[in-house]
Amino acid sequence: MTAGKPFSQACENNKQVILEKLATVFSQPGTVLEIGTGTGQHAVHFAGNLSHLTWQPSDHPSNYQLCEPWLTEARLPNINKPLALDVSVEEWQLPRINGVFSANTSHIMSWPEVEAMFRGVSANLQPNEAFCLYGPFNYNGQFTSASNQQFDAHLRQQNPAMGIRDMNDLKRISNENKLFLDSDFEMPANNRLLVWRKCETDSD
Ligand SMILES: C[S@@+](CC[C@H](N)C(=O)[O-])C[C@H]1O[C@@H](n2cnc3c(N)ncnc32)[C@H](O)[C@@H]1O
């Protein structure tokens, strides 16, 4: 535990490998919205290493101030103040954004919230802009590892609305929201980095 700051060991373990992917996806200057920022460790690492970006942290209104200690200590000029954003509200009150990143949120949110996240992301992106979603995912109803299966059982025991999402379901809601899967990167510890992009036209 880092004194005075919330701390996630998982963030420390995965932040560098995620950064390497984000550097290629978000290679142009712009503002990236982070959904479900949590402790702020990702925000500080990514903004600190991707100085061409403006990082916009956000989290549920009950949790959005959790990241303040990390942000305050880092004093980075390219991180905005965190926004209170519940993905399930109808209209997201945001500045213009050019990309979205979210880690380990889709298995914590209920399914209606995941649907709302895709809806809100799509409404706020322009054609070809990217939504990077990191975490564990299932394929054709199958877990990709025994540890993911155990994690899913643990989540559902805590709250039946939580659980690892299936790619078929995510592809269905992405299609409904004019987002397409551009890349699906294998990441350490049975995680994936999914890159969705806003379709060029309504007919894409
Ligand atoms: C497991 S934590 C992940 C935090 C961080 N991204 C990470 O990788 O460590 C899940 C996050 O999702 C956020 N979250 C849950 N429901 C949400 C909602 N409806 N809208 C926005 N964020 C939500 C939680 O507040 C929490 O910060």
The ligand as an ORCA input file, in Angstrom:
! r2SCAN-3c Opt
* xyz 0 1
  C     -12.648     -2.807    -10.839
  S     -12.741     -1.076    -10.849
  C     -11.537     -0.672    -12.113
  C     -10.805      0.589    -11.806
  C      -9.626      0.885    -12.742
  N     -10.099      1.190    -14.080
  C      -8.646     -0.253    -12.750
  O      -8.432     -0.881    -13.790
  O      -8.104     -0.540    -11.670
  C     -14.289     -0.734    -11.661
  C     -14.589      0.741    -11.793
  O     -15.817      0.883    -12.507
  C     -16.517      1.971    -11.940
  N     -17.950      1.896    -12.279
  C     -18.834      0.958    -11.875
  N     -20.070      1.265    -12.328
  C     -19.958      2.414    -13.029
  C     -20.876      3.246    -13.736
  N     -22.188      2.934    -13.787
  N     -20.417      4.360    -14.344
  C     -19.108      4.673    -14.282
  N     -18.180      3.930    -13.640
  C     -18.595      2.821    -13.007
  C     -16.230      1.832    -10.455
  O     -16.514      3.016     -9.734
  C     -14.748      1.457    -10.471
  O     -13.925      2.603    -10.454
*
